[in-house]
Amino acid sequence: MNIVSLFSGAGGLDLGMVQSGNNIVWANDIDSDAVKTYRKNIGNNIIEKDIQNISLSDIPECDVVIGGFPCQGFSMANLQRDVADKRNVLYRFFCAVVDSKKPKYFIAENVKGILSIGKGEVIKIILKDFEDLGYHVTLHSVNMADYGVPQMRQRVIIIGERNDISELYPFIFPAPTHGKDGRPARWISIKEAIERFPNPDLPNSVPNHEYSAYKVVYRNFTAHRQTDPNKPSPTILARGNGKGGVCAIPHYNGIRRLSVRESAAIQTFPDDFIFYGCKTSCYRQIGNAVPPKFGYLLGTELQRISCLMEISKAV
Ligand SMILES: C[S@@+](CC[C@H](N)C(=O)[O-])C[C@H]1O[C@@H](n2cnc3c(N)ncnc32)[C@H](O)[C@@H]1O
């Protein structure tokens, strides 16, 4: 499938799409570090620009539009949630691209907090907006740990299927591959995901293996809780306490915070995927990402549909 990717960031979702055999024809992000990371690891097909300044005619035709519109305005962690938050309007650009390109499918990712803004009224508006564009829309609330990601990461995925194809070629949302009760397989723990990395304080050649000096003090709130080595990691965050830094999760050794590389591994980025920018920027790009492993499952479903379409063309 040919994909247009909006709000692509460092390319977590896009990497999964490419690894599963899809083709990203055009991508966009405003953040220069994320764009550099994307270019060096995925491809040159990304434009660094504010989406608000991009003309729809500059975006190519495609089969699928994907993207995670910025979640700051939507996050439950943001106490000043506001229906009128300016960043929330960015999703309208996602709608405009879908309206203009009329892709067969679209996939939009967001934080779980999107479900509760305005007592659930905002998500209703969003879904109706998409339906009015001619799409059958479904909402999926997922925990990435259920898909083999070593992390408790609750996200909402909105799938749009163009009305004229939704019955013939429905998008079958991936079933969980892992579960708390060990079925189909047991959740992967943080220790299993990162124990292979050397001590970052000793000389090593692991890229991005530096960590935040922010002291580990347990205060029983997000990013300040003890990490259990035998459970999936807490959510890898994209922001901190509002003072500019990103809050990295404490390592389960209790001595330091996770390195950039360890955070990336928990987000299922391959070890040779290099992040560019300062430490804070790298942490942010990683915390913002859709785990590539989950992106791969979504991309595999697109491939399944694409094969069916090819077969029916041939007969
Ligand atoms: C949640 S992240 C998306 C991460 C991406 N889906 C991934 O898997 O790596 C949202 C992205 O939107 C970008 N963004 C925010 N405002 C933007 C704008 N006005 N134009 C283009 N990109 C923007 C941010 O720089 C950020 O990388």
The ligand as an ORCA input file, in Angstrom:
! r2SCAN-3c Opt
* xyz 0 1
  C       2.788     11.864     18.685
  S       4.048     12.443     17.654
  C       3.945     11.275     16.319
  C       4.930     10.148     16.410
  C       4.936      9.193     15.253
  N       3.626      8.710     14.929
  C       5.848      7.994     15.519
  O       5.382      6.852     15.505
  O       7.053      8.186     15.709
  C       3.370     13.905     16.965
  C       4.298     14.682     16.035
  O       3.592     15.806     15.504
  C       4.561     16.790     15.179
  N       3.893     18.093     14.988
  C       3.365     18.896     15.946
  N       2.840     19.988     15.391
  C       3.054     19.893     14.056
  C       2.743     20.728     12.953
  N       2.118     21.898     13.125
  N       3.099     20.327     11.715
  C       3.752     19.138     11.528
  N       4.079     18.306     12.546
  C       3.728     18.680     13.800
  C       5.503     16.747     16.375
  O       6.762     17.308     16.033
  C       5.549     15.246     16.684
  O       6.685     14.639     16.110
*
